Amino acid sequence: MRAVFFLSLFLFFLNCEDKESRKTSNSKIGNDSIAEKELNKKKETKAVKPPKFPVLDTKNAMEFFLVYEKENKENTVRITTDFGSFDILLFNETKFHRANFIYLTKRKYYNGTQFYRVIDNFIIQGGSGDDRETGLKRHRIGRYLLPVDANRGFKHDRGVISMPSSDIDNPHKLASPYEFFIVQQHGGSHFLDGDFTVFGKVIRGMDVVDKIAAVKTDEADWPLQNIYIKNVEILE
């Protein structure tokens, strides 16, 4: 009789512990489920931030710069190279090309590019390079061209900055937005007038341009020792 009593008591406590165990287990599962639902809810409601800059192409670039040039009025930049620095005034009359140069400056595109084509008493051309990072920058910014704007009365005088046409199939000589050249030739290079867009001029440091133009180059006019653009910064 006593054995039956203790057996009944043992089964009673065992049943209570089992219920408590299931209760704790169910509570834990419920808490995890609630936490998981809250986490998923936060993920779903979290706003997706649009990219700060659009990827440009020839179709959207002009519309983008039409707005950008009105909101970014800076027109003076300083280019620092291995040979020193010089300042350039960008012309407001060529607004798309000015805005493009300011935009690329703010995107830090030019930093680390090179003057890759140098012809003494003619031009120095920069804004490109043979390193992987330059290609990655272009990929992030976009592939686009700008129209020639050569009827503003500006000539290819010594010290002006102009935009070369693209190397791709380009019968209208649309401008390659990433590159630029500075006329170093004494007396100017006026045979270029009408074909390329003059969009600024050197206002300080033309002696630095002359130093770059005087370096030794290979048969393709590439300097034997790379000439890097260390920094391009906006002055005003």
Secondary structure, DSSP 8 states (H G I E B T S, - for coil): -HHHHHHHHHHHHHHHHHHHHHHHHHHHHHHHHHHHHHHHHHHHHS-----SS--EETTTHHHHHHHHHHH----EEEEEETTEEEEEEE-TTSHHHHHHHHHHHHTT-STT-EEEEEETTTEEEEEE-SSHHHHHHHHHHEE--B-----SS----TTEEEE-B-SSS-TT--B-TT-EEEE-STT--GGGTTTSEEEEEEEE-HHHHHHHHTS-B-TTS-BSS--BEEEEEE--
